[in-house]
């Protein structure tokens, strides 16, 4: 029999205990998703991101600023999956081994906190940089090669990395909301200064600022594309068979798909985080002996519980954002699809091989086809036709005319044709 002290009764009144018991089935489902489901997402995400990197570093794709963004994004997403999600699952599932190692070693906790922040920042702001490049490509197509060269892109990514290291370094000195992990592990004991308000800055900088930037820039891209499509339809109405190069269209389509997926997975989580932060700031309820205050405490505690576990569910789906880019690239980018098949032919399922083979053939045979056609035409023109004389030669020697090029290579001519040809060609 449990001895319920007055303090326990005040903190966990009967109404809260009943609500918590009713909430337990939902929390069990969410905890299962955040353990086994997250492990599956991490495994598939790491493998798919490694396949992306293996494709984009090939000789045909690595000398391109767009593919540099894709490579960096795959690398950062892989590191987020490992250090944020996988380590979180292990700390929750092994509290007496792995999580205790974190609790007894503050430096390990500090490094983990900084690494989580670092790769989250790098992942989201790489998408922002990629979006900016597409805006330049759409609005300034004549200057895109100069403004978005491979060298400048490398410098930009290096600058972004240094800024992210500086920004994430604040976790070496300030503790925010690590104690409220969705994975449920016990937070580290730290000597850092506790600054709970830092979570507001974190949500704004890592959620709403990049989300708003990506949304606005993609709206500008879509508007420009629609406007350009109307202009092109007007200008090319007389030449309907003229086709526009599709490379930039493929890249823009890929970016739009990445941005839409990012917003779909991030906005629900960011919205729930913001609502939870606002409610906690407006209603900092505590257990109280006063009836009205105690009723408010019971009411808002239930709301906070529900918000926390709904936020945990949104966080589970948010993890897909770091694992589905391979599928997006395959569906939206023909060049990537063909290069992927040539690089990893054994990965493609048999039922989809024809779909990938067509794109791979189009990517590799197009140039060689024109080359071989040219050689074939040249070889035909060099063939020495042999004529069959079908008319009586009257004993005259026609061997000089057997290699004439007036007719086709195997055409049949008469003797009179040969004579007329000789007359026309003799000066």
C-alpha positions as semicolon CSV with decimal commas, in nm:
position;residue;x (nm);y (nm);z (nm)
1;X;0,000;0,000;0,000
2;X;0,137;0,338;-0,108
3;X;0,160;0,604;0,157
4;X;0,023;0,924;-0,002
5;X;0,170;1,217;0,184
6;X;0,008;1,564;0,182
7;X;0,278;1,682;-0,060
8;X;0,204;1,399;-0,301
9;X;-0,166;1,466;-0,271
10;X;-0,104;1,832;-0,350
11;X;0,119;1,759;-0,648
12;X;-0,070;1,457;-0,776
13;X;-0,433;1,505;-0,677
14;X;-0,690;1,243;-0,762
15;X;-0,805;1,423;-1,078
16;X;-0,453;1,428;-1,222
17;X;-0,393;1,062;-1,139
18;X;-0,711;0,964;-1,323
19;X;-0,616;1,172;-1,628
20;X;-0,266;1,026;-1,630
21;X;-0,400;0,668;-1,620
22;X;-0,629;0,751;-1,913
23;X;-0,329;0,897;-2,104
24;X;-0,100;0,596;-2,050
25;X;-0,208;0,399;-2,366
26;X;-0,132;0,701;-2,585
27;X;0,205;0,759;-2,420
28;X;0,297;0,392;-2,465
29;X;0,229;0,416;-2,839
30;X;0,437;0,733;-2,870
31;X;0,723;0,582;-2,670
32;X;0,717;0,279;-2,897
33;X;0,737;0,502;-3,204
34;X;1,025;0,698;-3,052
35;X;1,221;0,384;-2,977
36;X;1,163;0,117;-3,243
37;X;1,029;0,354;-3,507
38;X;1,318;0,595;-3,463
39;X;1,569;0,308;-3,490
40;X;1,420;0,207;-3,827
41;X;1,423;0,569;-3,949
42;X;1,786;0,610;-3,847
43;X;1,892;0,289;-4,021
44;X;1,711;0,366;-4,347
45;X;1,807;0,734;-4,333
46;X;2,178;0,669;-4,286
47;X;2,183;0,416;-4,572
48;X;1,990;0,643;-4,809
49;X;2,206;0,946;-4,729
50;X;2,521;0,743;-4,791
51;X;2,377;0,642;-5,128
52;X;2,313;1,009;-5,205
53;X;2,672;1,098;-5,121
54;X;2,800;0,805;-5,329
55;X;2,598;0,934;-5,625
56;X;2,682;1,303;-5,603
57;X;3,058;1,253;-5,565
58;X;3,084;1,068;-5,895
59;X;3,286;1,232;-6,171
60;X;2,980;1,335;-6,370
61;X;2,812;1,518;-6,080
62;X;3,070;1,645;-5,833
63;X;3,175;1,955;-6,031
64;X;2,846;2,131;-5,970
65;X;2,737;2,374;-5,698
66;X;2,390;2,223;-5,672
67;X;2,530;1,877;-5,608
68;X;2,763;2,024;-5,347
69;X;2,457;2,145;-5,154
70;X;2,298;1,801;-5,191
71;X;2,614;1,630;-5,067
72;X;2,647;1,859;-4,765
73;X;2,279;1,819;-4,680
74;X;2,307;1,439;-4,693
75;X;2,615;1,450;-4,470
76;X;2,454;1,678;-4,210
77;X;2,131;1,479;-4,212
78;X;2,328;1,161;-4,147
79;X;2,502;1,319;-3,849
80;X;2,170;1,447;-3,710
81;X;2,023;1,097;-3,737
82;X;2,318;0,949;-3,549
83;X;2,400;1,204;-3,279
84;X;2,052;1,340;-3,212
85;X;1,808;1,056;-3,271
86;X;2,011;0,737;-3,235
87;X;2,198;0,855;-2,926
88;X;1,867;0,974;-2,780
89;X;1,713;0,630;-2,827
90;X;2,017;0,458;-2,675
91;X;2,017;0,688;-2,373
92;X;1,649;0,618;-2,314
93;X;1,676;0,241;-2,366
94;X;1,998;0,195;-2,167
95;X;1,966;0,430;-1,867
96;X;2,206;0,233;-1,646
97;X;2,484;0,208;-1,903
98;X;2,479;0,472;-2,177
99;X;2,283;0,747;-2,003
100;X;2,481;0,699;-1,682
101;X;2,799;0,757;-1,884
102;X;2,658;1,092;-1,988
103;X;2,548;1,182;-1,636
104;X;2,886;1,103;-1,485
105;X;3,086;1,285;-1,752
106;X;2,987;1,647;-1,801
107;X;3,223;1,693;-2,095
108;X;3,042;1,416;-2,279
109;X;2,714;1,595;-2,216
110;X;2,859;1,926;-2,334
111;X;2,995;1,778;-2,655
112;X;2,669;1,600;-2,725
113;X;2,466;1,918;-2,670
114;X;2,693;2,119;-2,902
115;X;2,695;1,851;-3,173
116;X;2,314;1,825;-3,174
117;X;2,281;2,201;-3,212
118;X;2,557;2,222;-3,473
119;X;2,423;1,968;-3,721
120;X;2,063;2,085;-3,683
121;X;2,173;2,437;-3,776
122;X;2,385;2,316;-4,067
123;X;2,107;2,099;-4,208
124;X;1,837;2,363;-4,212
125;X;2,056;2,650;-4,330
126;X;2,199;2,439;-4,612
127;X;1,843;2,416;-4,746
128;X;1,815;2,795;-4,713
129;X;2,140;2,846;-4,910
130;X;2,021;2,601;-5,176
131;X;1,698;2,797;-5,204
132;X;1,883;3,126;-5,243
133;X;2,086;2,975;-5,528
134;X;1,768;2,871;-5,706
135;X;1,627;3,223;-5,667
136;X;1,940;3,361;-5,833
137;X;1,914;3,101;-6,111
138;X;1,553;3,193;-6,179
139;X;1,582;3,573;-6,158
140;X;1,941;3,618;-6,286
141;X;2,000;3,328;-6,525
142;X;2,281;3,510;-6,709
143;X;2,479;3,565;-6,390
144;X;2,413;3,240;-6,208
145;X;2,734;3,074;-6,330
146;X;2,935;3,366;-6,195
147;X;2,748;3,423;-5,870
148;X;2,696;3,054;-5,788
149;X;3,022;2,902;-5,906
150;X;3,157;2,592;-5,739
151;X;3,438;2,787;-5,573
152;X;3,201;3,045;-5,424
153;X;2,967;2,771;-5,306
154;X;3,253;2,599;-5,126
155;X;3,346;2,925;-4,956
156;X;2,984;2,986;-4,857
157;X;2,950;2,640;-4,704
158;X;3,274;2,691;-4,511
159;X;3,145;3,023;-4,375
160;X;2,812;2,864;-4,278
161;X;3,000;2,588;-4,096
162;X;3,213;2,835;-3,898
163;X;2,909;3,045;-3,803
164;X;2,721;2,732;-3,694
165;X;3,014;2,625;-3,475
166;X;3,017;2,968;-3,308
167;X;2,639;2,975;-3,256
168;X;2,617;2,620;-3,121
169;X;2,909;2,685;-2,887
170;X;2,678;2,870;-2,647
171;X;2,565;2,532;-2,515
172;X;2,905;2,492;-2,356
173;X;2,804;2,763;-2,109
174;X;2,423;2,777;-2,105
175;X;2,169;2,506;-2,034
176;X;1,829;2,534;-2,199
177;X;1,559;2,269;-2,214
178;X;1,764;1,948;-2,224
179;X;1,564;1,818;-1,927
180;X;1,252;1,781;-2,143
181;X;1,370;1,529;-2,401
182;X;1,100;1,356;-2,602
183;X;1,296;1,030;-2,571
184;X;1,244;1,038;-2,195
185;X;1,600;0,998;-2,070
186;X;1,717;1,171;-1,757
187;X;1,906;1,491;-1,828
188;X;2,270;1,544;-1,737
189;X;2,369;1,704;-1,411
190;X;2,539;2,022;-1,522
191;X;2,714;2,318;-1,368
192;X;2,625;2,541;-1,660
193;X;2,415;2,847;-1,607
194;X;2,047;2,762;-1,649
195;X;1,874;2,994;-1,891
196;X;1,532;2,847;-1,980
197;X;1,448;3,147;-2,199
198;X;1,712;3,033;-2,449
199;X;1,460;2,784;-2,584
200;X;1,263;3,076;-2,731
201;X;1,569;3,188;-2,926
202;X;1,636;2,831;-3,032
203;X;1,283;2,776;-3,167
204;X;1,288;3,111;-3,347
205;X;1,630;3,061;-3,507
206;X;1,604;2,691;-3,594
207;X;1,235;2,677;-3,678
208;X;1,051;2,994;-3,773
209;X;1,327;3,203;-3,929
210;X;1,444;2,937;-4,180
211;X;1,086;2,818;-4,240
212;X;0,968;3,171;-4,320
213;X;1,273;3,233;-4,540
214;X;1,225;2,910;-4,735
215;X;0,853;2,974;-4,776
216;X;0,898;3,330;-4,907
217;X;1,181;3,237;-5,144
218;X;0,989;2,943;-5,288
219;X;0,685;3,161;-5,346
220;X;0,910;3,400;-5,540
221;X;1,051;3,108;-5,742
222;X;0,705;2,974;-5,828
223;X;0,580;3,319;-5,932
224;X;0,881;3,376;-6,157
225;X;0,850;3,032;-6,314
226;X;0,483;3,087;-6,393
227;X;0,555;3,430;-6,538
228;X;0,842;3,295;-6,749
229;X;0,628;3,005;-6,869
230;X;0,363;3,247;-6,996
231;X;0,626;3,458;-7,173
232;X;0,786;3,154;-7,330
233;X;0,450;3,021;-7,446
234;X;0,389;3,353;-7,620
235;X;0,734;3,372;-7,780
236;X;0,744;3,009;-7,894
237;X;0,389;2,988;-8,025
238;X;0,527;2,989;-8,380
239;X;0,775;2,711;-8,303
240;X;0,585;2,458;-8,089
241;X;0,846;2,187;-8,137
242;X;1,117;2,390;-7,972
243;X;1,196;2,250;-7,629
244;X;1,354;2,429;-7,340
245;X;1,651;2,266;-7,161
246;X;1,518;2,073;-6,863
247;X;1,821;2,068;-6,637
248;X;1,730;2,383;-6,442
249;X;1,368;2,272;-6,429
250;X;1,473;1,941;-6,271
251;X;1,687;2,117;-6,010
252;X;1,411;2,364;-5,926
253;X;1,158;2,082;-5,899
254;X;1,392;1,898;-5,663
255;X;1,437;2,206;-5,446
256;X;1,064;2,269;-5,426
257;X;1,008;1,909;-5,318
258;X;1,277;1,934;-5,049
259;X;1,135;2,262;-4,922
260;X;0,777;2,138;-4,913
261;X;0,881;1,822;-4,726
262;X;1,080;2,030;-4,479
263;X;0,786;2,262;-4,410
264;X;0,539;1,973;-4,379
265;X;0,750;1,795;-4,119
266;X;0,877;2,104;-3,933
267;X;0,581;2,340;-3,907
268;X;0,360;2,111;-3,690
269;X;0,647;2,052;-3,447
270;X;0,738;2,421;-3,436
271;X;0,375;2,521;-3,384
272;X;0,332;2,282;-3,091
273;X;0,662;2,398;-2,937
274;X;0,555;2,761;-2,965
275;X;0,211;2,698;-2,816
276;X;0,364;2,508;-2,527
277;X;0,617;2,785;-2,459
278;X;0,351;3,058;-2,472
279;X;0,118;2,872;-2,236
280;X;0,397;2,805;-1,988
281;X;0,494;3,172;-1,996
282;X;0,136;3,292;-1,951
283;X;0,028;3,032;-1,696
284;X;0,322;2,936;-1,473
285;X;0,095;2,729;-1,250
286;X;0,218;2,558;-0,932
287;X;0,046;2,335;-0,675
288;X;-0,137;2,547;-0,420
289;X;-0,352;2,513;-0,113
290;X;-0,591;2,771;-0,256
291;X;-0,878;2,601;-0,435
292;X;-0,890;2,829;-0,740
293;X;-0,515;2,810;-0,792
294;X;-0,518;2,433;-0,744
295;X;-0,797;2,398;-1,003
296;X;-0,591;2,606;-1,247
297;X;-0,289;2,387;-1,174
298;X;-0,486;2,069;-1,248
299;X;-0,633;2,216;-1,568
300;X;-0,312;2,342;-1,723
301;X;-0,109;2,040;-1,613
302;X;-0,342;1,822;-1,815
303;X;-0,305;2,056;-2,113
304;X;0,074;2,050;-2,083
305;X;0,077;1,671;-2,066
306;X;-0,133;1,644;-2,380
307;X;0,078;1,903;-2,565
308;X;0,399;1,728;-2,467
309;X;0,295;1,391;-2,607
310;X;0,140;1,539;-2,920
311;X;0,468;1,727;-2,968
312;X;0,654;1,398;-2,922
313;X;0,438;1,246;-3,196
314;X;0,514;1,540;-3,426
315;X;0,883;1,497;-3,343
316;X;0,866;1,134;-3,456
317;X;0,735;1,240;-3,800
318;X;0,984;1,526;-3,809
319;X;1,262;1,266;-3,815
320;X;1,150;1,159;-4,163
321;X;1,275;1,494;-4,292
322;X;1,632;1,366;-4,254
323;X;1,570;1,029;-4,420
324;X;1,356;1,076;-4,733
325;X;1,572;1,294;-4,956
326;X;1,689;0,999;-5,166
327;X;1,329;0,926;-5,262
328;X;1,275;1,295;-5,346
329;X;1,582;1,309;-5,571
330;X;1,488;0,990;-5,754
331;X;1,133;1,108;-5,819
332;X;1,214;1,466;-5,922
333;X;1,559;1,466;-6,085
334;X;1,620;1,259;-6,398
335;X;1,992;1,317;-6,402
336;X;2,030;1,201;-6,042
337;X;1,812;0,900;-6,117
338;X;2,026;0,791;-6,411
339;X;2,355;0,848;-6,227
340;X;2,222;0,662;-5,923
341;X;2,138;0,358;-6,135
342;X;2,478;0,356;-6,303
343;X;2,653;0,388;-5,966
344;X;2,440;0,143;-5,763
345;X;2,263;-0,087;-6,011
346;X;2,221;-0,363;-5,753
347;X;2,021;-0,140;-5,518
348;X;1,733;-0,083;-5,760
349;X;1,449;-0,338;-5,727
350;X;1,392;-0,558;-6,031
351;X;1,044;-0,420;-6,087
352;X;1,186;-0,066;-6,122
353;X;1,496;-0,144;-6,328
354;X;1,335;-0,044;-6,656
355;X;1,236;0,292;-6,512
356;X;1,595;0,359;-6,404
357;X;1,751;0,205;-6,717
358;X;1,564;0,445;-6,946
359;X;1,701;0,747;-6,760
360;X;2,051;0,602;-6,743
361;X;2,044;0,529;-7,115
362;X;1,919;0,879;-7,195
363;X;2,198;1,029;-6,986
364;X;2,480;0,824;-7,135
365;X;2,376;0,749;-7,492
366;X;2,254;1,092;-7,605
367;X;2,599;1,232;-7,680
368;X;2,742;0,906;-7,812
369;X;2,437;0,863;-8,036
370;X;2,508;1,181;-8,228
371;X;2,874;1,085;-8,252
372;X;2,801;0,740;-8,390
373;X;2,545;0,882;-8,632
374;X;2,804;1,119;-8,766
375;X;3,053;0,837;-8,812
376;X;2,794;0,627;-8,985
377;X;2,715;0,906;-9,230
378;X;3,084;0,959;-9,292
379;X;3,140;0,592;-9,356
380;X;2,849;0,582;-9,598
381;X;2,988;0,875;-9,791
382;X;3,324;0,700;-9,816
383;X;3,184;0,379;-9,957
384;X;3,277;0,313;-10,318
385;X;2,961;0,222;-10,507
386;X;2,985;-0,060;-10,759
387;X;2,763;-0,018;-11,057
388;X;2,606;-0,302;-11,248
389;X;2,606;-0,231;-11,615
390;X;2,281;-0,364;-11,755
391;X;2,322;-0,254;-12,113
392;X;2,545;-0,387;-12,387
393;X;2,887;-0,215;-12,380
394;X;2,975;-0,272;-12,744
395;X;3,316;-0,387;-12,637
396;X;3,405;-0,055;-12,480
397;X;3,601;-0,048;-12,154
398;X;3,378;0,074;-11,868
399;X;3,609;-0,007;-11,581
400;X;3,688;0,362;-11,536
401;X;3,328;0,428;-11,450
402;X;3,268;0,145;-11,203
403;X;3,341;0,365;-10,903
404;X;3,137;0,667;-11,002
405;X;2,948;0,843;-10,720
406;X;2,658;0,976;-10,921
407;X;2,423;0,698;-10,816
408;X;2,387;0,510;-10,492
409;X;2,635;0,250;-10,374
410;X;2,449;-0,043;-10,534
411;X;2,245;0,134;-10,799
412;X;2,202;-0,009;-11,143
413;X;2,294;0,215;-11,438
414;X;2,293;0,184;-11,809
415;X;2,581;0,239;-12,045
416;X;2,423;0,555;-12,178
417;X;2,415;0,696;-11,824
418;X;2,786;0,639;-11,793
419;X;2,854;0,808;-12,125
420;X;2,642;1,110;-12,033
421;X;2,820;1,133;-11,701
422;X;3,156;1,130;-11,879
423;X;3,048;1,411;-12,105
424;X;2,933;1,628;-11,817
425;X;3,244;1,570;-11,608
426;X;3,506;1,603;-11,882
427;X;3,636;1,963;-11,908
